[in-house]
């Protein structure tokens, strides 16, 4: 049976005829070099199935601009075949009745057994599969230029204090210690790791997944803000507005020692032909080893007309095929959204990521990233990012005031 025929059967009511649209429309924010290379893997897979690919790219690493564009398309009734989305956004569109139903395909392909429960929480709505998880990213990583590390006589930091001492060494050597883009999602992504490092796994879960007010207003949270303030001293003066991939490029070129960023940064090292262990070091943010703060890119599947459903099913099946999950995530820097994909083709960072995910999933230390839209609904995440941004940029002067404003902003957003 051809892939197209199987796709048609999976929808039951769909029959192939001349009017079936042989095109996949994809809205996404994957516009950096590493991201574009990863997406090409999927384009090529679908091309073999006879489907043309229509890109609807909206630049901006956090995805906010893309989601604004998507809202306008949906309001106009102009649904894409699929859109890159984060968890709570998938559920919002599902609740509004805008998503398609991939359950037959999911059953036939065994997604319920292969996809971790943490991801199914966001890809299944009221028993129906409405999205195809593409990957699992985690945010609590450091990316270090190895040549710079060796040159300054640095070693991999085990604790937050070790990390600060390493940044001091880079500063003394005249190298920008910490590469960062001054965008609220980047600052908050770094703060996710700082909070986990400062307070530990149970504290992170209470504060950023359970939104426990006692944890949010605690002295531990104040200390986390103080630790974030320490890191500000190591960022170059031109950081405002810089895109994340340009900060990664600073580390790749040796203009900066380290970046705190999700593992999508590895896609940039990969695209630049850099090797882990030789050209760069990948390690968990100091004090967070054993825990994984995750997000997952998902392809939300909209309730498209009948003549576009065969293309949608073909996209969904290709996305969750083992071969694509391996090939895509090798390039992207993330790890597969299926637990049954071998780590054979992954480099040492990828193998660590896969092993860490398995361990965290089994040990109860797999936590949704608040900054990346998996810790709490978007209104709460946006309130969080806003407070962190104001603190990092000096509009909120003290950690005491930051904690007060964080609690207030989250309560208002709930």
Protein Blocks (a to p, Z undefined) as FASTA:
>chain_A
ZZklmmmmmnomaccdfklccbdcdddfbfbfklmmmmmmmmmmmmmnopacdddddehj
kommmmmmmmmmmmnopacfbdcddfklmmmmmmnopaccfklmmmmnommmmpcfklmm
mmpgghiafbdcfbdcdfbbcdddfklmmmnopacdfbfklmmmmmmmmmmnopafbacd
ddfklmmmmmmmmmmmmnommlmmmmmmnopaklmmmmklmmmmmmmmmmmmmpcfklgo
pafklmmmmmmnopafbdcddfklmmmmmmnopaehjlpccdddehiaoiacdddddddd
ddddfklmmmmmmmmmmmmpmklmmmmmmmnopacfbfkbcfklpcfklmmmmmmmmmmm
mnopaccdfknopmbcfklmmmmmmmmmmmmnopambfklmmmmmmmmmmmmZZ
